[in-house]
Each structure stands twice: as C-alpha cells, then as structure tokens.
C-alpha cells in the first residue's frame, strides 16, 4: 500500500491534532509483530490519526518507517519513542486536511 504524500501544511495540521492523543498502539520488546500490525490497522481504520509508543527500539527511525510502510500510512512525526501515523479512511474520512 502506498500512502499519499502530505504537504508541510497538512503535516503541521496533523501534528497539532496528535498533541491531544494518547498512544493507541504499543510496540513491546518483541518488536513489530502480527498482533501489533493488526492493532495498528484497526486503529487507523477507526481514527485515521494514531500514536504508537515504542518500547526501547534499537533504531527508532527505522522502526517508525517500517510501521508506516507496513500499515500503508504516512509518518507524520516522531518524538522520543512515540510515532504519529496517518492513513485516510477511504469510505468514511474523519479528518479534514487543509488544501
């Protein structure tokens, strides 16, 4: 799945929305498992914008990129061990992006 590119304005808007969110999905010591990917997919379908908390990743940038790629989502941001991902729901979009 290819995720659409976001403009800097859209990315900034999503980061602002993400500030109020709590992490929905957590990646534990086992890393990115099938269960984590299923939970992430379900969260993205329902919320479109999701925070993922990683527990002590060796390479957090690489893990964030792998999560985004596996979920077909856009990597909005990475702060500490928390990743913000966005994937529009094609049937029932929830978040309105600026043009």
PyMOL commands that set and color helices and strands:
alter all, ss='L'
color gray80, all
select helices_A, chain A and resi 8-18+34-47+60-71
alter helices_A, ss='H'
color red, helices_A
select strands_A, chain A and resi 25-27+49-54+74-79+82-86
alter strands_A, ss='S'
color yellow, strands_A
deselect
rebuild
show_as cartoon
